[in-house]
Amino acid sequence: MCKYPRICKRIFKFARPFAVCLTAFFCILIILIHFVPTAHAKNYIKIGLLEEPKTLNIWLATDAWSSKVLSQIYQPLYVRDPKNLDLTPWLAAENPVYDPEALTYTVKIRDAKWSDGSELTSEDVAFTGHLIKTLKVPRYLSSWEFIKKIETPDKWTIRFTLREPKAIFLSRTLTTPIVQKKHWERILERVKDLEKPLLEVLKQKIKNPISSGPFVLKEWRRGAYVFLEKNEHFFGQGQKIGGYDLGPHIDGIIFKFFGTSDAAVLALQKGSIDMFWWGLQEGYLADLEEHKNVKIYTSEKSALYYVGFNVRKKPYNDLHFRKAVALITDKQFIVKRILQGYALQADSIVPSSNSFWYDPMCPVTVMG
């Protein structure tokens, strides 16, 4: 969701073949400074990024920096709740209705508009899927290729017919960003008869993406910043969705690029930026915790990071040896001393934050 930046925790896993290995959540942190900008009459927030977005073409954007900017512009039907990762209706008005006999999902969408003032309808959703399947867009094709048919009974209703049941329909298909049919249809029409239409679409330089999100692109100064302003047509303005009161509660975002964590942290301490949207190593924490105007926020993420043995070589090819290493490893030392308390001990390859899949009854390893 637009106003709840994600902060990651990763698992540190010592041995690949067994779940009771050395594991610990590793915190990736966002640092928020309580600083009120005075350089602007309006209420803008300045966010530090390590790098500049590679592109604002949604079909080409695979880097984290482009995704952070585009997540404020292109919106999906459903999003993950930042606290429990539950699927939450976003552009959709309610949960999807599943018909197991017909293998269909029916989705109702909210009354929403694009940033140019035009209505966002079921035709935009159907076109998004059509474009992905027609061009075989690599990043999204696996989430749409099993869909047999997309129908639009009315402008607020989409019906998806699947060839076979697929779990990723909920987790991936319904969380795909939706694009405006009016804008992309013209591009698709121009390239559809070319030898490599996908390549031509990926080459498109999108200078003014049409937004359904909380912000619209105002300016991109290459090498310096991206400036987003509040989208006056944002459907969530003033609404309560998923238990959250939605804004935007600011007039805009200025994304500034720094290149190194050192430069970003220094800007944070001086008040040049209000937030650093990236992970930090533990070495920065002590100084930042002592800064009176800086606050550190953390939350868990469903992710995995591990160090594995080379099981082709002795003694690492011995399962009992690997288990012994896991059992004698002091996880709390890693959590408290190495990660400075910004972590949780884990005994499963599934993080506890992933409440849907995590088994709270999984075996726990303890020091003997």
C-alpha positions as CSV (number, residue, x, y, z in Angstrom):
1,M,0.0,0.0,0.0
2,C,1.2,3.5,-0.8
3,K,1.9,4.8,2.7
4,Y,3.3,1.7,4.3
5,P,6.8,1.1,3.0
6,R,7.9,-2.4,3.3
7,I,10.8,-3.2,5.7
8,C,12.4,-6.6,5.2
9,K,13.6,-9.3,7.5
10,R,15.6,-12.1,6.0
11,I,16.4,-15.6,7.3
12,F,20.0,-16.5,7.9
13,K,20.1,-20.2,7.3
14,F,23.3,-22.2,7.9
15,A,22.6,-25.6,6.4
16,R,20.5,-26.4,3.3
17,P,19.2,-29.9,3.8
18,F,17.3,-29.6,7.0
19,A,14.8,-27.2,8.5
20,V,16.2,-27.2,12.0
21,C,19.4,-25.4,10.8
22,L,20.9,-22.2,12.0
23,T,18.3,-19.6,11.1
24,A,17.6,-16.0,12.1
25,F,15.6,-13.1,10.7
26,F,17.9,-10.4,9.4
27,C,16.4,-6.9,9.5
28,I,16.6,-4.6,6.6
29,L,15.7,-1.3,7.9
30,I,14.0,1.9,6.8
31,I,15.1,4.9,8.8
32,L,12.6,7.7,9.3
33,I,13.6,11.1,10.5
34,H,11.1,13.4,12.0
35,F,11.9,16.4,10.0
36,V,9.5,19.0,8.5
37,P,10.7,20.3,5.2
38,T,10.9,24.1,5.0
39,A,12.1,24.5,1.5
40,H,8.7,24.0,0.0
41,A,5.4,25.6,0.7
42,K,3.7,22.3,0.2
43,N,4.0,19.2,2.3
44,Y,6.5,17.0,0.4
45,I,8.4,14.1,1.8
46,K,11.9,13.4,0.6
47,I,12.9,9.7,0.3
48,G,16.4,8.5,-0.2
49,L,17.1,5.7,-2.7
50,L,20.5,4.1,-3.4
51,E,20.0,4.2,-7.1
52,E,18.0,5.8,-9.9
53,P,15.1,3.9,-11.5
54,K,16.2,2.1,-14.7
55,T,12.9,2.8,-16.4
56,L,9.3,3.8,-15.9
57,N,8.1,1.3,-18.5
58,I,6.1,-1.1,-16.3
59,W,6.8,-4.1,-18.6
60,L,10.6,-3.5,-18.5
61,A,10.9,-2.5,-14.8
62,T,12.5,-5.4,-12.9
63,D,14.9,-3.4,-10.6
64,A,14.0,-2.5,-7.1
65,W,14.3,1.3,-7.7
66,S,11.9,1.4,-10.6
67,S,9.5,-0.8,-8.6
68,K,9.5,1.6,-5.7
69,V,8.5,4.5,-7.9
70,L,6.0,2.6,-10.1
71,S,4.3,1.1,-7.0
72,Q,3.0,4.6,-6.4
73,I,1.6,4.8,-9.9
74,Y,0.3,1.5,-11.2
75,Q,-2.0,-0.4,-8.9
76,P,-3.2,-4.1,-8.8
77,L,-6.6,-5.5,-8.0
78,Y,-5.3,-6.9,-4.7
79,V,-2.4,-6.1,-2.4
80,R,-0.8,-7.8,0.6
81,D,-1.7,-6.5,4.0
82,P,1.7,-5.2,5.5
83,K,1.0,-6.8,8.9
84,N,-0.2,-10.3,8.1
85,L,0.3,-10.6,4.3
86,D,-3.4,-11.4,3.7
87,L,-4.8,-10.6,0.3
88,T,-6.7,-7.3,0.5
89,P,-9.0,-5.9,-2.1
90,W,-7.4,-2.8,-3.6
91,L,-8.7,-1.8,-7.0
92,A,-11.1,-4.7,-6.4
93,A,-14.1,-3.9,-4.2
94,E,-14.3,-7.3,-2.5
95,N,-12.8,-10.8,-2.3
96,P,-12.9,-12.8,-5.5
97,V,-15.8,-15.3,-5.9
98,Y,-14.6,-18.8,-6.9
99,D,-16.8,-21.3,-8.8
100,P,-15.0,-24.7,-8.6
101,E,-17.3,-26.3,-11.1
102,A,-16.8,-23.7,-13.9
103,L,-13.2,-22.9,-12.7
104,T,-14.0,-19.2,-12.7
105,Y,-13.1,-16.3,-10.4
106,T,-15.4,-13.3,-10.5
107,V,-14.0,-9.9,-9.3
108,K,-15.9,-6.7,-8.7
109,I,-13.8,-3.5,-8.9
110,R,-14.2,-0.2,-7.1
111,D,-15.3,3.1,-8.6
112,A,-11.9,4.4,-9.6
113,K,-10.3,6.8,-12.1
114,W,-7.1,7.2,-14.0
115,S,-5.0,10.3,-13.4
116,D,-6.3,11.8,-16.7
117,G,-9.8,11.7,-15.2
118,S,-11.1,8.8,-17.3
119,E,-12.9,5.8,-15.6
120,L,-10.9,2.7,-14.7
121,T,-13.1,-0.2,-15.8
122,S,-13.1,-4.0,-16.2
123,E,-11.9,-3.4,-19.8
124,D,-8.6,-2.1,-18.5
125,V,-8.1,-5.3,-16.4
126,A,-9.0,-7.5,-19.3
127,F,-6.7,-5.6,-21.7
128,T,-3.8,-5.9,-19.2
129,G,-4.1,-9.7,-19.3
130,H,-4.5,-9.6,-23.1
131,L,-1.4,-7.6,-23.6
132,I,0.7,-9.8,-21.3
133,K,-0.5,-13.0,-23.1
134,T,-0.2,-11.5,-26.6
135,L,3.3,-10.2,-26.2
136,K,4.4,-13.0,-23.8
137,V,5.8,-10.5,-21.3
138,P,8.4,-12.5,-19.4
139,R,7.9,-11.1,-15.9
140,Y,4.1,-11.7,-15.9
141,L,3.4,-14.5,-18.5
142,S,3.5,-17.4,-16.0
143,S,0.8,-15.7,-14.0
144,W,-1.6,-15.3,-16.9
145,E,-0.9,-18.1,-19.5
146,F,-3.2,-20.6,-17.7
147,I,-6.2,-18.2,-18.0
148,K,-8.5,-19.5,-20.7
149,K,-10.8,-16.6,-21.0
150,I,-11.4,-13.1,-19.5
151,E,-15.0,-11.7,-19.7
152,T,-16.3,-8.3,-18.8
153,P,-20.1,-8.6,-18.2
154,D,-20.2,-5.0,-17.2
155,K,-17.6,-2.2,-16.5
156,W,-17.3,-3.2,-12.9
157,T,-17.1,-7.0,-13.3
158,I,-14.3,-9.3,-14.5
159,R,-14.7,-13.0,-14.9
160,F,-11.6,-15.2,-15.2
161,T,-11.9,-18.7,-16.6
162,L,-8.9,-20.9,-15.8
163,R,-7.8,-24.0,-17.8
164,E,-6.9,-25.7,-14.5
165,P,-6.7,-24.7,-10.8
166,K,-3.7,-22.6,-10.0
167,A,-2.7,-21.3,-6.6
168,I,-0.7,-18.4,-8.2
169,F,-3.8,-16.9,-9.6
170,L,-4.5,-15.4,-6.2
171,S,-0.9,-14.6,-5.2
172,R,0.4,-13.4,-8.6
173,T,-2.3,-12.8,-11.2
174,L,-4.5,-10.7,-9.0
175,T,-1.5,-8.7,-7.8
176,T,-0.4,-7.7,-11.3
177,P,-0.4,-3.9,-11.9
178,I,-3.2,-2.8,-14.1
179,V,-2.5,-0.5,-17.1
180,Q,-4.8,1.9,-18.9
181,K,-6.3,0.3,-22.1
182,K,-6.6,3.7,-23.9
183,H,-2.9,4.4,-23.5
184,W,-1.4,1.0,-24.2
185,E,-3.8,-0.1,-26.9
186,R,-2.4,2.4,-29.3
187,I,1.1,1.1,-28.6
188,L,0.0,-2.5,-29.0
189,E,-1.7,-1.7,-32.3
190,R,1.5,-0.2,-33.7
191,V,3.7,-3.1,-32.9
192,K,1.5,-6.2,-33.2
193,D,2.5,-6.9,-36.8
194,L,6.2,-6.4,-36.3
195,E,8.6,-9.3,-36.2
196,K,9.4,-8.7,-32.5
197,P,6.5,-6.7,-31.0
198,L,7.6,-7.4,-27.4
199,L,11.0,-5.8,-28.0
200,E,9.4,-2.7,-29.4
201,V,7.1,-2.4,-26.4
202,L,10.0,-2.8,-24.0
203,K,11.8,-0.1,-25.9
204,Q,9.0,2.4,-25.3
205,K,10.2,5.3,-23.2
206,I,7.2,6.2,-20.9
207,K,7.6,9.8,-20.0
208,N,4.2,10.4,-18.4
209,P,2.7,7.1,-17.1
210,I,-1.1,7.3,-16.5
211,S,-1.6,6.6,-12.8
212,S,-4.3,4.9,-10.8
213,G,-2.3,5.2,-7.7
214,P,-1.8,7.9,-5.0
215,F,0.8,9.9,-7.0
216,V,1.5,11.0,-10.6
217,L,4.9,11.7,-12.2
218,K,5.7,15.4,-12.2
219,E,9.4,15.5,-13.1
220,W,12.3,13.1,-13.5
221,R,15.7,14.9,-13.3
222,R,18.1,12.2,-14.5
223,G,20.8,11.5,-12.0
224,A,19.2,13.7,-9.3
225,Y,15.6,13.0,-8.4
226,V,12.1,11.8,-9.3
227,F,9.3,14.1,-8.2
228,L,5.8,12.7,-7.8
229,E,2.7,14.8,-6.9
230,K,-0.6,13.8,-5.3
231,N,-3.1,12.2,-7.7
232,E,-6.3,14.1,-7.2
233,H,-8.2,11.2,-8.8
234,F,-6.8,8.5,-6.5
235,F,-9.7,6.2,-5.6
236,G,-8.5,5.6,-2.0
237,Q,-8.4,9.2,-0.9
238,G,-10.2,9.5,2.4
239,Q,-11.3,5.8,2.4
240,K,-10.6,3.1,5.0
241,I,-9.4,0.0,3.3
242,G,-8.0,-3.1,5.1
243,G,-8.3,-1.1,8.4
244,Y,-6.1,1.7,7.2
245,D,-7.1,5.4,6.7
246,L,-5.8,6.2,3.2
247,G,-4.4,9.4,1.9
248,P,-2.2,10.5,0.4
249,H,-1.6,12.6,3.5
250,I,1.2,14.5,1.7
251,D,1.3,16.6,-1.4
252,G,4.1,14.7,-3.1
253,I,7.3,12.6,-2.9
254,I,10.8,13.5,-4.0
255,F,12.9,10.5,-4.5
256,K,16.6,11.4,-4.3
257,F,19.5,9.1,-5.4
258,F,22.7,8.7,-3.4
259,G,24.8,5.8,-4.7
260,T,26.1,4.7,-1.3
261,S,24.5,4.1,2.1
262,D,27.1,6.4,3.7
263,A,25.8,9.4,1.7
264,A,22.2,8.5,2.3
265,V,22.7,8.1,6.1
266,L,24.6,11.4,6.2
267,A,21.7,13.1,4.4
268,L,19.3,11.6,6.8
269,Q,21.2,12.9,9.8
270,K,21.4,16.4,8.4
271,G,17.7,16.4,7.6
272,S,18.2,16.6,3.8
273,I,15.9,13.6,3.5
274,D,13.0,12.3,5.6
275,M,13.4,8.6,5.0
276,F,15.9,6.1,3.6
277,W,14.0,3.4,1.8
278,W,16.6,0.6,1.8
279,G,18.3,-1.9,4.1
280,L,21.2,-0.9,6.4
281,Q,24.0,-2.9,7.9
282,E,24.3,-3.2,11.6
283,G,27.3,-0.9,11.7
284,Y,25.1,2.1,11.1
285,L,22.6,1.3,13.9
286,A,24.5,2.5,17.0
287,D,25.0,6.0,15.7
288,L,21.5,6.3,14.3
289,E,19.9,5.0,17.5
290,E,21.6,7.9,19.4
291,H,20.3,10.5,17.0
292,K,17.4,12.3,18.6
293,N,15.6,13.0,15.4
294,V,15.9,9.5,13.9
295,K,13.6,6.6,14.5
296,I,14.2,3.0,13.2
297,Y,11.2,1.0,12.0
298,T,11.3,-2.7,11.3
299,S,8.8,-5.4,10.2
300,E,9.1,-8.9,9.0
301,K,9.2,-10.0,5.4
302,S,8.5,-13.5,4.0
303,A,12.0,-14.1,2.6
304,L,14.9,-16.5,2.9
305,Y,18.7,-16.1,3.1
306,Y,21.0,-18.9,4.0
307,V,24.6,-20.2,3.9
308,G,24.8,-23.9,2.8
309,F,27.3,-26.6,3.0
310,N,29.1,-28.1,0.0
311,V,27.4,-31.5,0.5
312,R,29.7,-33.2,-2.1
313,K,32.6,-33.1,0.3
314,K,33.3,-34.7,3.6
315,P,32.3,-34.2,6.3
316,Y,29.5,-32.0,5.0
317,N,27.9,-34.9,3.1
318,D,27.1,-36.5,6.4
319,L,23.5,-35.5,7.5
320,H,24.3,-36.2,11.2
321,F,27.3,-33.8,11.0
322,R,25.2,-31.1,9.5
323,K,22.5,-31.6,12.2
324,A,25.2,-31.5,14.9
325,V,26.5,-28.1,13.6
326,A,22.9,-26.8,13.6
327,L,22.4,-27.9,17.2
328,I,25.6,-26.5,18.6
329,T,25.2,-23.1,16.8
330,D,24.2,-20.4,19.3
331,K,21.5,-18.7,17.4
332,Q,20.8,-16.2,20.2
333,F,24.4,-15.0,20.0
334,I,23.9,-14.3,16.3
335,V,20.6,-12.5,17.0
336,K,21.9,-10.4,20.0
337,R,25.5,-9.8,19.2
338,I,26.0,-10.0,15.4
339,L,22.6,-8.6,14.4
340,Q,22.3,-6.4,17.5
341,G,18.8,-7.6,18.3
342,Y,17.3,-6.6,15.0
343,A,16.3,-10.2,14.2
344,L,14.3,-13.2,15.3
345,Q,15.4,-16.8,15.7
346,A,13.8,-19.1,13.2
347,D,13.6,-22.9,13.1
348,S,11.9,-23.2,9.7
349,I,12.6,-22.2,6.2
350,V,9.2,-20.5,6.2
351,P,9.3,-17.2,8.1
352,S,6.9,-16.8,10.9
353,S,5.7,-13.6,9.3
354,N,4.2,-15.8,6.5
355,S,1.3,-16.7,8.7
356,F,-0.6,-18.6,5.9
357,W,2.2,-21.2,5.4
358,Y,4.1,-21.1,8.7
359,D,3.6,-24.0,11.1
360,P,3.9,-22.8,14.7
361,M,4.3,-26.4,15.8
362,C,7.5,-27.0,13.8
363,P,10.3,-28.6,15.8
364,V,12.5,-26.1,17.7
365,T,16.3,-26.5,18.1
366,V,17.8,-25.5,21.4
367,M,21.3,-25.5,22.9
368,G,22.1,-28.6,24.9
